[in-house]
Amino acid sequence: MKVAVIGCGTIANAAHIPSYMKNPEAEIQYFCDIIPERAQAAVEQYGCGIAVTDYRQVLADPEVEAVSVCTPNNVHPQIAMDALRAGKNVLCEKPAARTYQEALEMQKVQHETGKVLNIGVVNRFNDAVNRIKEYIDQGKLGTVHHVYVSFRAHRSIPGLGGAFTTKEIAGGGALIDWGVHYLDIVMYCCGDPAIKTVTGETFCKLGKDMKNYVYTDMWASQTMDYDGVYDVDDSVTGMVRTSGPVITLNGAWAQNIGEEERYIDFMGDKGGIRLRYGEDFTLYTTENGALMDYTPKFRTRDMFQTEIDAFIDCIKTRKKLPSHIDTVIVTAKMMQAIYDSAQQHREIALE
């Protein structure tokens, strides 16, 4: 299957491209990037494909069946919708879009074209996450009534002043960049419950004075621009009532607490699970009148490889994946409601 990668930056080189290269049923036909040198570097590094700067050239090639959209968030919708209308199947990196309304437009075009539109919520292909989902579905935790989400870091603002911290490009900060993964895990494991009410607050504090921001290292530093913009959330807190559990969250790219706390607690009336993000998990329960806990040991696969393999397979089989826009759009709806609540300083009802 001929595929193309649109946007040849960090996530493309770390995940999409290597995964396509390892899939025996996929062949990369194009590397596309608005920076010519970046596209050409991919051709030279991976020894295949054609370097182009205009994604419309990719869409005009009838041989291309699938594309990965790995661009900044602001152009996700346009590129994805153009690709769908050109008859291509699409894997679009997370978040689907900057706003819920943009995500709805993408979903509408997917319904009109019938082509695949999956979103890169890669944790739905994570072996630990899927095992937790099985445990919850099997009733090992009983009724899950509360889930607590923490994605907090000391001072970890990416690319200060660049695309990551410019709302017009990214749509938001810590919530839309990190929180999307955590909240999507919760929704997936708990059966994608309906959202009832949302309350939240976001804060844009630690990075406002960019030139005096103190840090030890900065990821995505290649996008840093101290003469640029910093108008996104560097921390967020909130509560979401759903038809299933209540979700509470605390997240921060940057906080003045020197600890990293990245985990999700699923709390049920029979047991609970703490998932250490990107790692393993521990189940806490009772047995024979005693408290007990255990950390399952199992083989884990590379979740990005599993995601790409599933994408290629679903194009052939027409199987609807858990990452399909119809499913994961609920996470976009939740994040939009948190941002709306923060802006209006009131609870948002979605029933």
N, C-alpha and C positions, 0 to 999 in steps of 0.2 A: 504494500500500500504506500503510495507516494504521499508524503506529509511535508508540512512547512512549519518553521518556527518563526513567529513574528515577534521581534524584540529579542535581542541576543545579549541581554544583561545577566545579572547575577542568578536569578532563578532559572533562566534558560540553561545556563552553563552548569549550574549545580544539580539540576534535576531533569528537566525535560529532554535536553539534547542527549545526555548520557543514557537515559532510559530508552529513548527511541533507538539509539545505536545498539543497545543490547537486545532489542526486540527483533527476532528473525523475520517478522512479517511486515516490518516498517522500513521505509527508505526515505531519508531526508532529501527532498528535492530542492528546497530553498532555505537559505538563512536570510531573514529580512530585518534590517535595522536602519533607522534614519541616519545613523552614524556609519558611513560606508566602511570605515576601518574595522568597526566591530563585526559587521557581517562578514567581511573578507577574512578576518582573523578566525572566525568559526569555520569557514571553508577550509582554511589551511590547517587548523588544529584537528578537525575531524576527518579530513580527507574525502569529503563528499559535498554534493550540493552546489548551488549557484548563489552568489551574493547579490542581493538587490536592496534598494532603499525604499521602494514604493510597494506597499502590500497589495495594491491593486494589480500589480504585475503577477503576483502569486495567485490571486483569485481568478485571473484570466486564463490560467493554465488548466485545461480540462483534466489533466492527469492527476492533479492534486485532489485527494479525497478528504484530507483532514489537516487542520491547522491548530497549533498551540499559540494562544495569545498571551505573551509574556511582557507586555508593555506597561507603562504607568497606568494607573487606574482611570484617568480621565478619558483615555481613548479605548478602553475595553469595550464599551457598548457599540461605538461606531464600527470598529473593526469586526467585532463578533457578528453584528447584524449584517454587515456587508458580506461577510464570509458565508453566513447562512443563506442569504439571498442568491449568492453565487453557486449554491449547491454543495458547499463544503460542510463537513462536520467539525465542531469546534470544542476544544478544551481551553477554557478561559481561566487564567489564574485568578485567585481570590484577591480582593472581594469582586463579586460579579461587576459591581459598578460603584460609583461614589454615593448614589442615593437609591432608595427603594424604588422610586419612580423610574429611574433608568433601568433598574433590574427588571421591572415589569415590562418595559418596552422590549427588552431582550427576550423575555419569555414569550411575548406576543409574536415576535418574529419567528421564534422556534416553532410555535404552534402553527404558524402560517406555512412554514417551509417543510416541517416534518423532519428536518435534519437534527443530528445530535447536538445538544448544547449542554456540556458538563462544566461545572465550576471547580476550580482547584482547591476544594476543601479536602486536602489530602489525608487528613486524619480518619476519614471514613474508610480508608484502606490500610489503616494501622492495625497490626495484629493485637496489640494490647487493648486498644479501643474496642475492637470487635469482640474480644473476649469479655470485656465488661458489659457490652450490649447483650451478649448471650446470657450472662449471669443475671442481669436485670430482667430480661425476657423470661428466664426460667424461674423467677421468683426468689432467687437466693437472698435478695435484699428486702423482700416483702414489698410494701408500698414505698416507693421513693417519694418522700414528701418535701425534701429540701436539697438543693445542690448549691454548694459554695464554690465560686470560681476566683482564683487568684493568679494574676499574671503581672507580677510586680518586679521591677528591677531598680537598682540604685540610680545610676545615671547612664542610660543607654539610648539616648535619642539618636536616631540614624540620620546621617547626611544633613546636618544642621543647616537650615536655610535653603535646602534643595527641594527636590520633588516630594520627598517623604513628609516634609514639614509645611508644605504649601497646600492649603485646603482646596484651592481651585484645581489642583492636579490630583491629590490623593483622596480628597473627600473627607478626611479626618486624620487623626493620629493614632494613639495607642489602641483605641477601641477598634477602629477599622483595620488596623495593620496586624495587631496581635490578638485582640479580643475576638475577631471573627473566627479564628481557629478554636478557641476555647469554648465559645458559645455554641459553635456548630457541633462540637463533640457532645455537649450536653443535650442538644436537641436530638441528635442522632441516637445516642444511647437511650434516651427516654422516649423514643418513638415519635419525634417531631410533634409535640403537643401544641395545641392552639394557644396563641398568646392572648391574654385577657387585658392586663394592665401593665404599664411600665412607668417607672420613675427613675430618674438618674440625674447626675451632675457630672460635668466635665470641667477640667481645669487646664489652663494654659499658663504655666507659671515658670518652671525652671529654665526653659529655653528662651524666654522672651528677650533677655539681654544676651544675645548670641555671643558677642565678643568676650563676655566675662563668664560664659558657661564653663564650668570646670568638670573634667572627665578624665578617665584613664585611657579609654579607647573608644572609637566610634565606628560602628558597622555602617556599611554603605557610605564610607567617607569620600568615595569618589564623586558623590553628588553634593558634597558640602559647598555652601556658598554663603559666607558671612554677610554679604550684601544682598542676600535673598530674603525669603519670607519665612516667618514662623508664626502661624496662626491656627495651629491644630492643638488637639488635646494631648498633653503629656501624661495626664492621669484621669481616671474615670471611676465612678462608683454608681451602683444602681441595684434595683430590685425588679424582678419580672415575675408576675403571676401568670401561670399557664393552666391549661386544663389538666396538667400533670403536676409536677413539683413546682415549688417556688424557687426561683433562681436569684441568688445574690452574688454580686461581683465587685471586686476591687482590682483595678488594673493600673499600671504605670510604666511608661517608658523610663520615667525618671522620678525618683522620690528621694527625699533626704533621710532615708533609712538604708543603711548599708547591708541590706540582705536581698537576696533574690528568692522570691516565693512564687513558684510556677507549678500549680497543682489544681486538681479538681476533686472536691469531696462530694460523693454521692451518698446521701443519708437516707436509709430506709428503716422501717420499724422492725426488721429482722436482722439487718446487717448494714454495713457501710463499706465504701471503697474509697481509698485515696489513690488517684492516678497522678503520678509524677510525670508532668508533661514531657513527652518524648522519651520516656523511660518505662519502668514497670509500674505495678500497682500492688497495693496490699488490701486484703479483705478482712474486715473485723466483724466477728459474729459471736454467737454462743453455741456451745455444744455440751450436752450431758451436764448441764448446770454449771458450766465453767466458761469464762471468757477466753476467746482464742482469736488468733489472727494468723494469716499466712500470706506469703507472697509467691504466687504461681511462677514456675519457671517453664519457659516454652521458647521454641524457635521463632524468631521474628524475621520478617522479610523487609526489604527496603520498600517503604510505603510509596515512594514516588515511582519506583519501577512497577509496583502492583497497580498503581493508578494508571500509568501509561498503557500497560498491558491490557487492563480492563477497558480502557478507551478504545484501543484498536479492536478488541474483541467485540465490543458492543456495537460498533459500526457494522460489523459483519452479521451479528446475530439479532440486532435490534433490541437487545436486552436493555431495559431501563435501569441505569445505575443509581445508587444512593446519592451520587453527586449531581444528578440531573437538575436543571434549573427549576423544575416543578417542585422539587423537594427542598432544595437548599435556599430557595427564595425566602423561606420563613426566617432565616438568620438575618437576611438583609432587612426584612421588616422589623425585626427586633432592634437591630442597631439603629435604624432610622428613628424608631420610637425613643430610644435612649437619647439620641442627639436632640430630638424635638423636645423631649421633657427637660433636658438641660437648658435649652435655649429659652423655653417658656417658663421654667421653674415651677412646673406642676406635673401632676400625674397624667399620663396619656392612656385613655381607654380605647382598646381596639376590638372590643366585642361587637 
